[in-house]
Amino acid sequence: MMLGIISLMLFNIVDIWFVGQLGTDPMAALAFTFPVTFSITSLAIGLGVGSSATLARLIGAGSPTGAARMATDNLIMTVLLMVIIGSAGHFIIDPVFSLMGAEAHLMPYIHDYMSVWFSGSVFLVLNMVCNSIFRAAGDTRFSAAIMLVSSLLNLLLDPLLIFGIGPFPQLGIQGAAVASVLAWASTTAMALYLLHRRQMLLLSRPELGQMLEHWRTVLKISLPAALSNMMTPLANGVLTAVVARHGAEAVAAYGVGNRVESLSLLVCLALSMTLPPFISQNYGAGQIERVRHAYIGAARFALIWQGVIFLALFIFSGSLSSLFSDDDEVSRWLELWMVLVPAGFGFQAITFLSASSFNALHQPMRAMRISLFRLFIMYVPLGWLGSLLFGLPGMFAALVLANGITAFIAYSWMNAYLRRLCDRL
């Protein structure tokens, strides 16, 4: 799963790098599309979380036929939902991007990209839901392989379609969208074929009543999970505005810090994608004590692993900060970030492991409350207060405190819930 996550990160980096060769305007247009595309991606993640939790529980309960019917109905729902969203997307390009502040000379580029992207977004979401079905059955290797192949196809097709190399047409920024859609469509076809071979995709006619009940069950978990994912960039946007009061150099350092954070949490992010199917399967089988041991073990591992990462960043903060920027002021703020903020990464990992575990136990509202509490009760208010009272050092220290408090509450809440489940059995 680590390889899969890295490949997804590279997907966007490859797009922005090749489009950047076209000039500043296409690059700026692509940057404007990110909040919209991220919203659809958050929906895809939410649908994947709901699918994984429901399917893994059925598999654990010994109902492979029920799991196959659920998987099939989920895929039908995904297609119908994305046909509606993709079609509606064509009509909202002008009002949405104008509201976001896109200037008139950027709109043709945005239209070129988003018209193709909306048309093919069904394949992006289907891809991610198929991945979640494989993970629910315990097959993380093929799930990661789909992500990796998709990224490699995008890497291959991007320059061919953007610049018109060889027999391929020169499509400019639209070529980036076409490359993405072709990559998603290819791996989606592979995934659907294999799901059918493994009897997880049924071709028989579904029962309407049962299908609607399956949709309701999945959306009950998927919608809160999608909303939680959408809240993270919103909170980061608010904190970026707080950092901006300290100058452009501070913003640059904070931006680099966010990317270092993503890489630093990579192992635990992969763990948060593989732990839920394990929990859901054992939950379906009534093995709650195994669930509790798995959760506690994952939390301990997260603290130890992220502690090692923190020590490495702390020791090499000076050399690493100068590696990212030649500007002394940017390097100074980034070095400060590295010696403070990573101290809370272990707590942050426990928080999202707890949220993903609650989703796996079919408790999506508890998972969403953890995310909302961390972001808007702890993270943003304490970060703002720390900045107000003690400047950027105060803000960075406050973020560690926010993660620590949230992790303690989330861990205690999860342990108490699992004990109650054990007592019932």
DRENTOR-548798 format. One record per residue (C-alpha): residue number from 1; x, y, z. Coordinates in pm, whole numbers. Example, Ala and Ser with C-alpha at 12.3 -4.5 7.8 and 13.67 -1.06 7.14 Angstrom:
BEGIN
<site i="1" east="1230" north="-450" up="780"/>
<site i="2" east="1367" north="-106" up="714"/>
! end
This chain:
BEGIN
<site i="1" east="0" north="0" up="0"/>
<site i="2" east="296" north="233" up="55"/>
<site i="3" east="393" north="187" up="-311"/>
<site i="4" east="35" north="258" up="-412"/>
<site i="5" east="18" north="579" up="-209"/>
<site i="6" east="352" north="699" up="-349"/>
<site i="7" east="224" north="635" up="-702"/>
<site i="8" east="-87" north="845" up="-632"/>
<site i="9" east="131" north="1131" up="-506"/>
<site i="10" east="340" north="1107" up="-824"/>
<site i="11" east="24" north="1116" up="-1038"/>
<site i="12" east="-44" north="1482" up="-954"/>
<site i="13" east="324" north="1579" up="-952"/>
<site i="14" east="369" north="1439" up="-1304"/>
<site i="15" east="66" north="1632" up="-1432"/>
<site i="16" east="175" north="1966" up="-1287"/>
<site i="17" east="535" north="1917" up="-1407"/>
<site i="18" east="445" north="1848" up="-1771"/>
<site i="19" east="172" north="2115" up="-1782"/>
<site i="20" east="422" north="2360" up="-1632"/>
<site i="21" east="628" north="2323" up="-1950"/>
<site i="22" east="340" north="2487" up="-2141"/>
<site i="23" east="372" north="2813" up="-1948"/>
<site i="24" east="244" north="2996" up="-1643"/>
<site i="25" east="-121" north="3028" up="-1749"/>
<site i="26" east="-183" north="2654" up="-1806"/>
<site i="27" east="-2" north="2577" up="-1480"/>
<site i="28" east="-216" north="2831" up="-1291"/>
<site i="29" east="-532" north="2690" up="-1454"/>
<site i="30" east="-439" north="2340" up="-1339"/>
<site i="31" east="-380" north="2469" up="-986"/>
<site i="32" east="-733" north="2616" up="-984"/>
<site i="33" east="-880" north="2275" up="-1068"/>
<site i="34" east="-734" north="2106" up="-759"/>
<site i="35" east="-1009" north="2194" up="-505"/>
<site i="36" east="-1278" north="2065" up="-742"/>
<site i="37" east="-1096" north="1746" up="-836"/>
<site i="38" east="-1005" north="1689" up="-470"/>
<site i="39" east="-1374" north="1709" up="-376"/>
<site i="40" east="-1454" north="1427" up="-621"/>
<site i="41" east="-1152" north="1233" up="-496"/>
<site i="42" east="-1280" north="1275" up="-138"/>
<site i="43" east="-1613" north="1130" up="-248"/>
<site i="44" east="-1427" north="838" up="-406"/>
<site i="45" east="-1232" north="781" up="-84"/>
<site i="46" east="-1556" north="789" up="113"/>
<site i="47" east="-1723" north="537" up="-119"/>
<site i="48" east="-1415" north="319" up="-86"/>
<site i="49" east="-1426" north="335" up="295"/>
<site i="50" east="-1796" north="241" up="296"/>
<site i="51" east="-1744" north="-43" up="49"/>
<site i="52" east="-1445" north="-185" up="235"/>
<site i="53" east="-1617" north="-177" up="576"/>
<site i="54" east="-1938" north="-343" up="459"/>
<site i="55" east="-1775" north="-605" up="238"/>
<site i="56" east="-1506" north="-708" up="486"/>
<site i="57" east="-1769" north="-757" up="758"/>
<site i="58" east="-1971" north="-987" up="528"/>
<site i="59" east="-1655" north="-1179" up="432"/>
<site i="60" east="-1564" north="-1220" up="799"/>
<site i="61" east="-1917" north="-1342" up="876"/>
<site i="62" east="-1874" north="-1617" up="614"/>
<site i="63" east="-2107" north="-1477" up="348"/>
<site i="64" east="-1909" north="-1459" up="20"/>
<site i="65" east="-2227" north="-1454" up="-191"/>
<site i="66" east="-2368" north="-1163" up="8"/>
<site i="67" east="-2034" north="-982" up="-24"/>
<site i="68" east="-2034" north="-1032" up="-403"/>
<site i="69" east="-2390" north="-897" up="-430"/>
<site i="70" east="-2296" north="-598" up="-213"/>
<site i="71" east="-1983" north="-531" up="-422"/>
<site i="72" east="-2182" north="-545" up="-745"/>
<site i="73" east="-2453" north="-313" up="-615"/>
<site i="74" east="-2188" north="-68" up="-491"/>
<site i="75" east="-2031" north="-56" up="-835"/>
<site i="76" east="-2370" north="8" up="-997"/>
<site i="77" east="-2432" north="292" up="-750"/>
<site i="78" east="-2087" north="437" up="-824"/>
<site i="79" east="-2151" north="443" up="-1199"/>
<site i="80" east="-2496" north="604" up="-1166"/>
<site i="81" east="-2374" north="860" up="-911"/>
<site i="82" east="-2072" north="961" up="-1119"/>
<site i="83" east="-2270" north="984" up="-1444"/>
<site i="84" east="-2495" north="1238" up="-1269"/>
<site i="85" east="-2206" north="1430" up="-1108"/>
<site i="86" east="-1991" north="1421" up="-1422"/>
<site i="87" east="-2277" north="1547" up="-1640"/>
<site i="88" east="-2364" north="1825" up="-1394"/>
<site i="89" east="-1998" north="1923" up="-1373"/>
<site i="90" east="-1998" north="2052" up="-1730"/>
<site i="91" east="-2259" north="2313" up="-1638"/>
<site i="92" east="-2085" north="2445" up="-1325"/>
<site i="93" east="-1739" north="2511" up="-1467"/>
<site i="94" east="-1796" north="2883" up="-1535"/>
<site i="95" east="-1979" north="2978" up="-1211"/>
<site i="96" east="-1761" north="2768" up="-979"/>
<site i="97" east="-1423" north="2875" up="-1115"/>
<site i="98" east="-1530" north="3239" up="-1149"/>
<site i="99" east="-1632" north="3228" up="-783"/>
<site i="100" east="-1289" north="3085" up="-700"/>
<site i="101" east="-1129" north="3390" up="-863"/>
<site i="102" east="-1007" north="3242" up="-1192"/>
<site i="103" east="-937" north="3524" up="-1437"/>
<site i="104" east="-1102" north="3530" up="-1780"/>
<site i="105" east="-783" north="3443" up="-1971"/>
<site i="106" east="-749" north="3119" up="-1768"/>
<site i="107" east="-1104" north="2997" up="-1834"/>
<site i="108" east="-1033" north="2839" up="-2178"/>
<site i="109" east="-757" north="2628" up="-2020"/>
<site i="110" east="-985" north="2529" up="-1730"/>
<site i="111" east="-1261" north="2436" up="-1976"/>
<site i="112" east="-1023" north="2226" up="-2185"/>
<site i="113" east="-908" north="2032" up="-1879"/>
<site i="114" east="-1227" north="2001" up="-1673"/>
<site i="115" east="-1458" north="1909" up="-1963"/>
<site i="116" east="-1252" north="1594" up="-2023"/>
<site i="117" east="-1189" north="1535" up="-1652"/>
<site i="118" east="-1561" north="1544" up="-1563"/>
<site i="119" east="-1640" north="1309" up="-1853"/>
<site i="120" east="-1389" north="1053" up="-1729"/>
<site i="121" east="-1428" north="1102" up="-1353"/>
<site i="122" east="-1645" north="789" up="-1337"/>
<site i="123" east="-1332" north="583" up="-1407"/>
<site i="124" east="-1137" north="756" up="-1126"/>
<site i="125" east="-1407" north="676" up="-870"/>
<site i="126" east="-1468" north="323" up="-1003"/>
<site i="127" east="-1094" north="264" up="-980"/>
<site i="128" east="-1087" north="357" up="-613"/>
<site i="129" east="-1399" north="157" up="-526"/>
<site i="130" east="-1253" north="-149" up="-701"/>
<site i="131" east="-935" north="-100" up="-495"/>
<site i="132" east="-1141" north="-97" up="-177"/>
<site i="133" east="-1311" north="-424" up="-278"/>
<site i="134" east="-974" north="-593" up="-322"/>
<site i="135" east="-857" north="-458" up="15"/>
<site i="136" east="-1178" north="-579" up="182"/>
<site i="137" east="-1090" north="-930" up="66"/>
<site i="138" east="-735" north="-890" up="203"/>
<site i="139" east="-565" north="-841" up="-135"/>
<site i="140" east="-363" north="-525" up="-80"/>
<site i="141" east="-102" north="-623" up="-340"/>
<site i="142" east="-335" north="-605" up="-638"/>
<site i="143" east="-492" north="-287" up="-499"/>
<site i="144" east="-148" north="-126" up="-489"/>
<site i="145" east="-63" north="-266" up="-833"/>
<site i="146" east="-368" north="-93" up="-982"/>
<site i="147" east="-253" north="242" up="-839"/>
<site i="148" east="102" north="188" up="-962"/>
<site i="149" east="2" north="84" up="-1316"/>
<site i="150" east="-237" north="379" up="-1338"/>
<site i="151" east="40" north="623" up="-1243"/>
<site i="152" east="286" north="467" up="-1488"/>
<site i="153" east="33" north="490" up="-1772"/>
<site i="154" east="-28" north="855" up="-1687"/>
<site i="155" east="348" north="919" up="-1684"/>
<site i="156" east="379" north="758" up="-2029"/>
<site i="157" east="77" north="927" up="-2188"/>
<site i="158" east="121" north="1279" up="-2046"/>
<site i="159" east="411" north="1396" up="-2267"/>
<site i="160" east="273" north="1214" up="-2573"/>
<site i="161" east="-68" north="1385" up="-2556"/>
<site i="162" east="35" north="1722" up="-2411"/>
<site i="163" east="316" north="1791" up="-2660"/>
<site i="164" east="198" north="1575" up="-2953"/>
<site i="165" east="498" north="1344" up="-2974"/>
<site i="166" east="504" north="1106" up="-3273"/>
<site i="167" east="159" north="1015" up="-3409"/>
<site i="168" east="-21" north="1161" up="-3108"/>
<site i="169" east="-211" north="1493" up="-3136"/>
<site i="170" east="-81" north="1800" up="-2949"/>
<site i="171" east="-362" north="1866" up="-2699"/>
<site i="172" east="-187" north="2093" up="-2449"/>
<site i="173" east="-345" north="2100" up="-2101"/>
<site i="174" east="-635" north="1891" up="-2232"/>
<site i="175" east="-384" north="1616" up="-2303"/>
<site i="176" east="-314" north="1587" up="-1930"/>
<site i="177" east="-682" north="1521" up="-1865"/>
<site i="178" east="-706" north="1272" up="-2153"/>
<site i="179" east="-398" north="1088" up="-2024"/>
<site i="180" east="-551" north="1064" up="-1675"/>
<site i="181" east="-884" north="935" up="-1805"/>
<site i="182" east="-716" north="675" up="-2028"/>
<site i="183" east="-500" north="557" up="-1736"/>
<site i="184" east="-803" north="527" up="-1505"/>
<site i="185" east="-1016" north="356" up="-1771"/>
<site i="186" east="-745" north="99" up="-1849"/>
<site i="187" east="-687" north="-4" up="-1488"/>
<site i="188" east="-1061" north="2" up="-1413"/>
<site i="189" east="-1119" north="-247" up="-1697"/>
<site i="190" east="-843" north="-468" up="-1552"/>
<site i="191" east="-992" north="-448" up="-1204"/>
<site i="192" east="-1349" north="-523" up="-1315"/>
<site i="193" east="-1231" north="-822" up="-1518"/>
<site i="194" east="-1042" north="-966" up="-1221"/>
<site i="195" east="-1333" north="-902" up="-982"/>
<site i="196" east="-1557" north="-1099" up="-1218"/>
<site i="197" east="-1301" north="-1381" up="-1237"/>
<site i="198" east="-1293" north="-1392" up="-855"/>
<site i="199" east="-1675" north="-1398" up="-843"/>
<site i="200" east="-1692" north="-1061" up="-664"/>
<site i="201" east="-1872" north="-898" up="-959"/>
<site i="202" east="-2202" north="-1063" up="-1053"/>
<site i="203" east="-2367" north="-1026" up="-1394"/>
<site i="204" east="-2709" north="-1143" up="-1275"/>
<site i="205" east="-2993" north="-891" up="-1252"/>
<site i="206" east="-3006" north="-721" up="-909"/>
<site i="207" east="-3315" north="-701" up="-689"/>
<site i="208" east="-3421" north="-337" up="-660"/>
<site i="209" east="-3515" north="-350" up="-292"/>
<site i="210" east="-3196" north="-528" up="-188"/>
<site i="211" east="-2984" north="-297" up="-405"/>
<site i="212" east="-3133" north="17" up="-248"/>
<site i="213" east="-3072" north="-125" up="100"/>
<site i="214" east="-2710" north="-194" up="8"/>
<site i="215" east="-2673" north="162" up="-121"/>
<site i="216" east="-2815" north="301" up="204"/>
<site i="217" east="-2577" north="86" up="411"/>
<site i="218" east="-2269" north="199" up="217"/>
<site i="219" east="-2364" north="568" up="203"/>
<site i="220" east="-2422" north="569" up="579"/>
<site i="221" east="-2046" north="518" up="615"/>
<site i="222" east="-1926" north="677" up="292"/>
<site i="223" east="-2077" north="1026" up="323"/>
<site i="224" east="-1931" north="1107" up="670"/>
<site i="225" east="-1593" north="968" up="556"/>
<site i="226" east="-1601" north="1185" up="242"/>
<site i="227" east="-1695" north="1493" up="446"/>
<site i="228" east="-1408" north="1428" up="687"/>
<site i="229" east="-1163" north="1414" up="396"/>
<site i="230" east="-1293" north="1743" up="258"/>
<site i="231" east="-1242" north="1916" up="594"/>
<site i="232" east="-865" north="1860" up="600"/>
<site i="233" east="-772" north="2099" up="313"/>
<site i="234" east="-1019" north="2352" up="454"/>
<site i="235" east="-842" north="2350" up="792"/>
<site i="236" east="-502" north="2369" up="622"/>
<site i="237" east="-623" north="2666" up="421"/>
<site i="238" east="-719" north="2850" up="739"/>
<site i="239" east="-382" north="2775" up="900"/>
<site i="240" east="-200" north="2887" up="584"/>
<site i="241" east="-380" north="3221" up="617"/>
<site i="242" east="-256" north="3241" up="979"/>
<site i="243" east="100" north="3163" up="868"/>
<site i="244" east="75" north="3428" up="592"/>
<site i="245" east="75" north="3699" up="859"/>
<site i="246" east="439" north="3614" up="920"/>
<site i="247" east="546" north="3670" up="559"/>
<site i="248" east="585" north="3489" up="229"/>
<site i="249" east="895" north="3306" up="354"/>
<site i="250" east="693" north="3152" up="638"/>
<site i="251" east="423" north="3041" up="392"/>
<site i="252" east="685" north="2881" up="168"/>
<site i="253" east="835" north="2696" up="466"/>
<site i="254" east="492" north="2584" up="585"/>
<site i="255" east="409" north="2456" up="236"/>
<site i="256" east="727" north="2251" up="227"/>
<site i="257" east="649" north="2129" up="579"/>
<site i="258" east="310" north="1999" up="466"/>
<site i="259" east="476" north="1792" up="195"/>
<site i="260" east="735" north="1659" up="441"/>
<site i="261" east="445" north="1569" up="670"/>
<site i="262" east="280" north="1361" up="394"/>
<site i="263" east="601" north="1167" up="335"/>
<site i="264" east="669" north="1127" up="708"/>
<site i="265" east="325" north="975" up="767"/>
<site i="266" east="342" north="746" up="462"/>
<site i="267" east="390" north="419" up="654"/>
<site i="268" east="107" north="494" up="896"/>
<site i="269" east="-120" north="608" up="610"/>
<site i="270" east="-61" north="270" up="444"/>
<site i="271" east="-137" north="104" up="779"/>
<site i="272" east="-462" north="301" up="804"/>
<site i="273" east="-571" north="151" up="468"/>
<site i="274" east="-485" north="-211" up="562"/>
<site i="275" east="-602" north="-213" up="925"/>
<site i="276" east="-975" north="-148" up="852"/>
<site i="277" east="-1035" north="-463" up="638"/>
<site i="278" east="-867" north="-670" up="911"/>
<site i="279" east="-1089" north="-507" up="1174"/>
<site i="280" east="-1409" north="-542" up="968"/>
<site i="281" east="-1347" north="-908" up="888"/>
<site i="282" east="-1280" north="-993" up="1253"/>
<site i="283" east="-1577" north="-781" up="1359"/>
<site i="284" east="-1797" north="-980" up="1121"/>
<site i="285" east="-1657" north="-1303" up="1267"/>
<site i="286" east="-1722" north="-1186" up="1624"/>
<site i="287" east="-1349" north="-1178" up="1708"/>
<site i="288" east="-1358" north="-848" up="1898"/>
<site i="289" east="-1059" north="-932" up="2117"/>
<site i="290" east="-848" north="-971" up="1801"/>
<site i="291" east="-975" north="-632" up="1685"/>
<site i="292" east="-868" north="-476" up="2016"/>
<site i="293" east="-520" north="-631" up="2003"/>
<site i="294" east="-475" north="-521" up="1639"/>
<site i="295" east="-579" north="-163" up="1716"/>
<site i="296" east="-354" north="-137" up="2025"/>
<site i="297" east="-63" north="-290" up="1833"/>
<site i="298" east="-110" north="-47" up="1544"/>
<site i="299" east="-123" north="250" up="1783"/>
<site i="300" east="197" north="142" up="1958"/>
<site i="301" east="373" north="88" up="1627"/>
<site i="302" east="263" north="434" up="1511"/>
<site i="303" east="411" north="601" up="1820"/>
<site i="304" east="742" north="415" up="1788"/>
<site i="305" east="776" north="459" up="1411"/>
<site i="306" east="683" north="826" up="1410"/>
<site i="307" east="914" north="879" up="1707"/>
<site i="308" east="1203" north="750" up="1495"/>
<site i="309" east="1098" north="981" up="1210"/>
<site i="310" east="1085" north="1277" up="1451"/>
<site i="311" east="1436" north="1206" up="1582"/>
<site i="312" east="1571" north="1185" up="1225"/>
<site i="313" east="1410" north="1515" up="1127"/>
<site i="314" east="1522" north="1679" up="1451"/>
<site i="315" east="1887" north="1570" up="1408"/>
<site i="316" east="1910" north="1659" up="1038"/>
<site i="317" east="1676" north="1960" up="1042"/>
<site i="318" east="1951" north="2207" up="952"/>
<site i="319" east="2083" north="2023" up="648"/>
<site i="320" east="1734" north="1923" up="528"/>
<site i="321" east="1594" north="2275" up="552"/>
<site i="322" east="1883" north="2419" up="347"/>
<site i="323" east="1829" north="2141" up="92"/>
<site i="324" east="1474" north="2261" up="25"/>
<site i="325" east="1553" north="2632" up="-11"/>
<site i="326" east="1847" north="2870" up="-66"/>
<site i="327" east="1657" north="3149" up="109"/>
<site i="328" east="1794" north="3185" up="464"/>
<site i="329" east="1460" north="3303" up="602"/>
<site i="330" east="1269" north="3010" up="448"/>
<site i="331" east="1533" north="2767" up="576"/>
<site i="332" east="1511" north="2916" up="926"/>
<site i="333" east="1132" north="2875" up="945"/>
<site i="334" east="1149" north="2526" up="794"/>
<site i="335" east="1414" north="2417" up="1044"/>
<site i="336" east="1191" north="2544" up="1325"/>
<site i="337" east="900" north="2345" up="1179"/>
<site i="338" east="1111" north="2027" up="1166"/>
<site i="339" east="1220" north="2043" up="1530"/>
<site i="340" east="867" north="2104" up="1661"/>
<site i="341" east="575" north="1982" up="1447"/>
<site i="342" east="695" north="1622" up="1377"/>
<site i="343" east="687" north="1558" up="1755"/>
<site i="344" east="310" north="1528" up="1710"/>
<site i="345" east="310" north="1293" up="1410"/>
<site i="346" east="274" north="982" up="1628"/>
<site i="347" east="-33" north="1136" up="1792"/>
<site i="348" east="-169" north="1236" up="1452"/>
<site i="349" east="-126" north="877" up="1329"/>
<site i="350" east="-320" north="743" up="1629"/>
<site i="351" east="-598" north="989" up="1548"/>
<site i="352" east="-650" north="878" up="1188"/>
<site i="353" east="-599" north="511" up="1282"/>
<site i="354" east="-877" north="554" up="1538"/>
<site i="355" east="-1106" north="722" up="1283"/>
<site i="356" east="-1045" north="452" up="1021"/>
<site i="357" east="-1105" north="183" up="1286"/>
<site i="358" east="-1439" north="338" up="1383"/>
<site i="359" east="-1537" north="336" up="1013"/>
<site i="360" east="-1437" north="-31" up="996"/>
<site i="361" east="-1665" north="-99" up="1295"/>
<site i="362" east="-1956" north="72" up="1114"/>
<site i="363" east="-1943" north="378" up="1341"/>
<site i="364" east="-1892" north="656" up="1082"/>
<site i="365" east="-2029" north="938" up="1297"/>
<site i="366" east="-1776" north="862" up="1572"/>
<site i="367" east="-1502" north="871" up="1309"/>
<site i="368" east="-1625" north="1205" up="1174"/>
<site i="369" east="-1646" north="1351" up="1526"/>
<site i="370" east="-1280" north="1262" up="1584"/>
<site i="371" east="-1178" north="1439" up="1261"/>
<site i="372" east="-1392" north="1747" up="1329"/>
<site i="373" east="-1272" north="1767" up="1691"/>
<site i="374" east="-908" north="1750" up="1585"/>
<site i="375" east="-936" north="2005" up="1304"/>
<site i="376" east="-1183" north="2265" up="1431"/>
<site i="377" east="-1182" north="2231" up="1812"/>
<site i="378" east="-809" north="2167" up="1859"/>
<site i="379" east="-591" north="2219" up="1551"/>
<site i="380" east="-715" north="2547" up="1403"/>
<site i="381" east="-809" north="2731" up="1729"/>
<site i="382" east="-492" north="2631" up="1917"/>
<site i="383" east="-275" north="2704" up="1612"/>
<site i="384" east="-431" north="3050" up="1579"/>
<site i="385" east="-396" north="3118" up="1954"/>
<site i="386" east="-34" north="3000" up="1960"/>
<site i="387" east="49" north="3225" up="1664"/>
<site i="388" east="-125" north="3520" up="1827"/>
<site i="389" east="54" north="3483" up="2160"/>
<site i="390" east="398" north="3347" up="2067"/>
<site i="391" east="434" north="3382" up="1689"/>
<site i="392" east="517" north="3089" up="1461"/>
<site i="393" east="704" north="2892" up="1734"/>
<site i="394" east="387" north="2911" up="1942"/>
<site i="395" east="173" north="2796" up="1650"/>
<site i="396" east="397" north="2499" up="1571"/>
<site i="397" east="405" north="2392" up="1938"/>
<site i="398" east="26" north="2432" up="1959"/>
<site i="399" east="-17" north="2192" up="1665"/>
<site i="400" east="174" north="1925" up="1860"/>
<site i="401" east="-46" north="1989" up="2165"/>
<site i="402" east="-362" north="1967" up="1952"/>
<site i="403" east="-253" north="1632" up="1807"/>
<site i="404" east="-161" north="1500" up="2152"/>
<site i="405" east="-496" north="1590" up="2313"/>
<site i="406" east="-694" north="1450" up="2019"/>
<site i="407" east="-494" north="1125" up="2015"/>
<site i="408" east="-550" north="1072" up="2390"/>
<site i="409" east="-925" north="1123" up="2352"/>
<site i="410" east="-953" north="912" up="2035"/>
<site i="411" east="-748" north="625" up="2180"/>
<site i="412" east="-947" north="625" up="2506"/>
<site i="413" east="-1277" north="640" up="2319"/>
<site i="414" east="-1185" north="352" up="2090"/>
<site i="415" east="-1060" north="135" up="2378"/>
<site i="416" east="-1376" north="197" up="2579"/>
<site i="417" east="-1594" north="113" up="2278"/>
<site i="418" east="-1404" north="-211" up="2210"/>
<site i="419" east="-1431" north="-315" up="2576"/>
<site i="420" east="-1807" north="-267" up="2559"/>
<site i="421" east="-1823" north="-481" up="2246"/>
<site i="422" east="-1616" north="-753" up="2420"/>
<site i="423" east="-1849" north="-748" up="2721"/>
<site i="424" east="-2153" north="-802" up="2498"/>
<site i="425" east="-2010" north="-1122" up="2349"/>
! end
